[in-house]
């Protein structure tokens, strides 16, 4: 086996998964004292928002891998996730050296101690930024741009309830290093990820989707950002057919699809599956034609998954 360590974010990578992993790999290789031999990789292609960020800062997506063992690697570092079902295919067969994350810790165990930083901040990139400062390593302009992009993406330009008070300062500092105007760049990047008309229904429901084990049920929770919810709902029949086929193929019990309006900070929730009473109880709404409006909801992590978890555990 190689002594190389793979660093990667979650499956169906979003901008924070890519930005945090690229930056943490660079930091790991450039520490002043204990340097590591890491390579950043991705567990899937870039979405349009992430590609916009990569293009803006003159970077390429890390190469895509499916298995650590196929790469001759037995040690990995995870960013922006820790749940095994969201990670590399053979995660249970490799050594996890470290985790940098801002999500709940679930379905996670290791045979050996590890370096693990999990904080309730707006993005994994926020944590990586502070680690650069702690290590005294200069942040390259392009990586500052990617960390900024990850923070903007996960907090919807610092408007999401997941935004931590420290994230505002982090965003300002990263924008300075990256040489961009925070508001102008942030809005342009978010809008780049809302071009949904050209995507098939199958692509829409899988752009940003994660699997959660909720009290023995396999639940897929997906999200797309848009500036026009009615435009997406106009394709409801097509989307529902895609969801049903996806559930059958993947063996899912339930599917929750969050259609988020990034301008007005609201979401429409489309839900299909065996436990719709649990979904309705989670959000205190009634599904009509399998969907319902959820005012003020923009964060899957804080405004959807915890509520579903509590409802499914009742």
C-alpha positions in Angstrom: 0.0 0.0 0.0 1.1 3.6 -0.7 1.9 5.9 2.2 -0.3 8.5 0.5 -3.4 9.7 2.3 -6.6 10.6 0.4 -8.6 13.7 1.4 -12.1 14.0 0.2 -15.6 15.4 1.0 -18.9 13.5 0.7 -20.5 11.8 -2.3 -22.5 14.1 -4.6 -20.0 16.8 -3.6 -21.1 20.4 -3.1 -19.0 23.5 -3.1 -18.0 23.1 0.6 -17.1 19.5 0.2 -14.7 20.4 -2.7 -13.4 23.6 -1.2 -12.7 22.3 2.3 -11.0 19.1 1.0 -8.8 20.9 -1.5 -7.8 23.4 1.2 -7.2 20.9 4.0 -5.1 18.7 1.7 -2.9 21.7 0.9 -2.6 22.6 4.6 -1.7 19.0 5.5 1.1 19.0 3.0 2.5 22.4 4.0 2.5 22.4 7.7 5.7 23.8 9.2 6.3 20.8 11.5 4.5 17.5 10.7 3.8 17.4 6.9 1.6 14.7 5.4 1.6 13.2 1.9 -2.0 13.8 0.9 -3.9 14.0 -2.3 -7.3 15.6 -2.6 -9.8 13.6 -4.6 -13.5 14.0 -5.3 -16.3 11.4 -4.9 -18.2 12.7 -7.9 -18.4 15.5 -10.5 -18.8 19.2 -9.7 -22.2 20.8 -9.9 -22.6 24.1 -11.8 -22.2 26.2 -8.7 -18.9 24.5 -7.8 -17.7 24.6 -11.4 -18.3 28.4 -11.3 -16.1 28.7 -8.3 -13.4 26.5 -9.7 -13.4 28.5 -13.0 -13.4 31.8 -11.2 -10.2 30.9 -9.3 -8.5 29.0 -12.1 -8.6 25.6 -10.5 -9.6 22.1 -11.7 -11.8 19.6 -10.0 -9.7 17.0 -8.2 -9.7 13.7 -9.9 -12.8 11.5 -9.2 -12.3 8.2 -7.4 -14.6 5.4 -6.3 -12.5 3.3 -3.9 -9.5 4.0 -1.7 -8.3 0.4 -2.0 -8.4 0.6 -5.8 -6.0 3.6 -5.4 -3.6 1.5 -3.3 -4.4 3.7 -0.3 -5.5 2.6 3.2 -5.6 5.9 5.1 -8.1 8.7 4.5 -9.1 12.1 5.9 -12.7 13.2 5.6 -14.0 16.8 5.3 -17.6 18.0 5.3 -19.0 14.7 6.4 -18.6 11.7 8.7 -21.5 9.4 8.1 -20.3 6.3 6.4 -23.2 6.1 3.9 -22.1 9.5 2.5 -18.5 8.6 2.1 -16.2 6.6 -0.1 -17.5 3.1 -1.0 -14.9 1.2 1.1 -14.8 3.6 4.0 -15.3 0.7 6.5 -12.1 -1.0 5.2 -9.7 1.9 5.6 -8.1 3.8 8.4 -9.7 7.3 9.0 -6.9 9.5 10.2 -9.0 12.6 10.6 -12.3 14.4 10.2 -13.1 18.1 9.7 -16.9 18.5 9.7 -19.8 20.7 10.7 -22.6 18.2 10.7 -24.0 15.8 13.3 -21.9 12.8 14.1 -23.8 9.6 13.2 -23.2 6.0 12.0 -19.5 6.6 12.7 -17.0 4.5 14.5 -13.3 3.8 14.2 -10.9 1.1 15.5 -8.2 3.6 16.2 -8.0 7.1 17.6 -8.1 10.0 15.1 -7.9 13.7 14.7 -11.5 14.9 14.7 -12.8 18.5 14.6 -16.5 18.9 14.4 -17.9 22.4 15.1 -21.5 23.9 14.7 -20.4 26.5 12.2 -21.6 27.4 8.7 -19.2 25.3 6.7 -16.3 22.9 6.9 -14.3 25.5 5.1 -14.8 27.9 8.1 -13.0 25.3 10.2 -10.2 24.8 7.7 -9.6 28.5 7.5 -9.0 28.7 11.2 -6.6 25.7 11.0 -4.5 27.6 8.5 -4.3 30.4 11.0 -3.4 28.0 13.9 -0.6 26.4 11.8 0.7 29.7 10.5 0.5 28.6 6.9 -0.2 31.3 4.2 -3.5 30.7 2.4 -3.1 30.7 -1.4 -5.5 33.1 -3.1 -7.3 30.5 -5.1 -7.9 28.3 -2.1 -9.2 31.3 -0.1 -11.7 31.6 -3.0 -12.7 28.0 -2.7 -13.1 28.2 1.1 -15.1 31.4 0.7 -17.3 29.7 -1.9 -17.9 26.7 0.4 -19.0 29.1 3.2 -21.2 31.1 0.9 -22.8 27.9 -0.6 -23.6 26.3 2.8 -25.0 29.5 4.4 -26.7 31.0 1.3 -24.4 34.1 1.5 -24.6 34.1 5.3 -28.4 34.2 5.4 -29.0 30.6 6.5 -29.7 29.8 10.2 -26.7 27.6 10.1 -24.5 30.7 9.9 -22.4 31.0 13.0 -21.4 34.5 14.3 -17.8 33.8 13.5 -18.6 33.1 9.9 -19.1 36.7 9.1 -15.5 37.6 9.9 -14.2 34.4 8.2 -16.1 35.4 5.0 -14.7 38.9 5.1 -11.1 37.7 5.6 -11.4 35.1 2.9 -12.9 37.6 0.4 -9.9 39.9 1.0 -7.4 37.2 0.4 -9.3 35.9 -2.7 -9.6 39.5 -4.1 -13.4 39.4 -4.6 -16.4 41.5 -3.4 -18.2 39.2 -1.0 -21.8 40.2 -2.0 -21.2 40.4 -5.7 -19.3 37.2 -6.0 -21.6 35.4 -3.6 -24.7 36.2 -5.5 -23.2 35.4 -8.9 -22.0 32.0 -7.6 -25.3 31.1 -6.0 -27.2 32.1 -9.2 -24.8 29.9 -11.3 -26.2 26.9 -9.3 -29.9 27.7 -10.1 -29.9 26.9 -13.8 -32.3 24.0 -13.5 -34.3 24.1 -16.7 -31.7 22.2 -18.7 -31.6 19.3 -16.2 -33.6 16.2 -16.4 -35.8 15.3 -13.4 -33.4 12.5 -12.6 -30.6 15.0 -12.4 -32.6 17.5 -10.4 -33.3 15.1 -7.5 -29.7 13.9 -7.4 -27.8 17.2 -7.6 -27.4 17.5 -3.8 -28.7 14.4 -2.1 -27.7 12.6 1.1 -28.9 9.4 2.7 -29.9 9.3 6.4 -30.7 6.3 8.5 -33.7 7.4 10.6 -34.8 4.8 13.2 -34.2 2.0 10.8 -35.6 3.7 7.8 -33.5 4.6 4.8 -34.3 8.2 3.9 -32.9 10.2 1.0 -33.0 14.0 1.5 -32.3 16.1 -1.6 -32.1 19.9 -2.1 -31.9 22.2 -5.1 -31.6 26.0 -5.1 -33.7 28.2 -7.4 -35.0 31.7 -7.9 -38.4 30.3 -9.2 -40.1 27.6 -7.2 -43.2 27.5 -9.5 -40.9 26.7 -12.5 -39.7 23.6 -10.7 -43.2 22.6 -9.5 -44.5 22.9 -13.1 -42.5 19.7 -13.6 -44.0 17.9 -10.6 -45.3 14.8 -12.4 -42.0 14.3 -14.1 -40.1 14.8 -10.8 -42.4 12.4 -8.8 -41.9 9.7 -11.4 -38.1 10.1 -11.2 -38.3 10.0 -7.4 -40.4 6.8 -7.4 -37.9 5.1 -9.8 -35.0 6.3 -7.7 -36.5 5.0 -4.5 -37.2 1.6 -6.0 -33.7 1.3 -7.5 -32.0 2.4 -4.3 -34.2 0.6 -1.8 -35.2 3.9 0.0 -38.2 4.0 2.3 -38.8 7.7 1.9 -37.6 10.6 -0.2 -37.7 14.3 0.8 -37.0 16.9 -1.9 -36.3 20.4 -0.7 -36.8 23.1 -3.4 -35.3 26.3 -1.9 -35.9 29.9 -3.1 -32.6 31.6 -2.4 -34.1 35.1 -2.9 -37.0 34.8 -0.5 -35.6 32.2 1.8 -38.4 29.7 1.7 -38.8 26.1 0.5 -41.3 23.8 -1.0 -41.1 20.2 0.3 -41.9 17.3 -2.0 -42.1 14.0 -0.1 -42.9 10.5 -1.2 -42.6 7.1 0.6 -44.0 5.0 3.3 -43.8 7.4 6.2 -45.6 10.6 5.1 -47.3 10.9 8.5 -43.8 11.3 10.0 -42.9 13.9 7.4 -46.1 15.9 8.0 -45.6 15.7 11.8 -42.0 16.8 11.4 -43.0 20.1 9.8 -46.5 20.5 11.1 -48.0 20.8 7.6 -50.3 18.8 5.3 -49.0 17.5 2.1 -51.2 18.3 -0.9 -50.4 16.4 -4.1 -47.3 15.2 -2.2 -45.8 18.7 -1.5 -46.2 21.6 0.9 -44.7 25.0 1.5 -42.2 25.5 4.4 -41.8 29.1 5.2 -38.4 30.3 6.2 -36.7 27.0 5.5 -33.4 27.1 3.6 -31.1 24.7 5.6 -31.4 20.9 5.2 -28.9 20.4 8.0 -30.8 22.6 10.6 -34.4 22.9 9.4 -35.1 19.5 7.8 -32.9 16.7 9.0 -33.2 17.3 12.8 -37.0 17.6 12.5 -37.2 14.4 10.5 -35.0 12.6 12.9 -37.1 13.6 15.9 -40.4 12.7 14.1 -39.1 9.3 13.0 -37.9 8.5 16.5 -41.3 9.0 18.1 
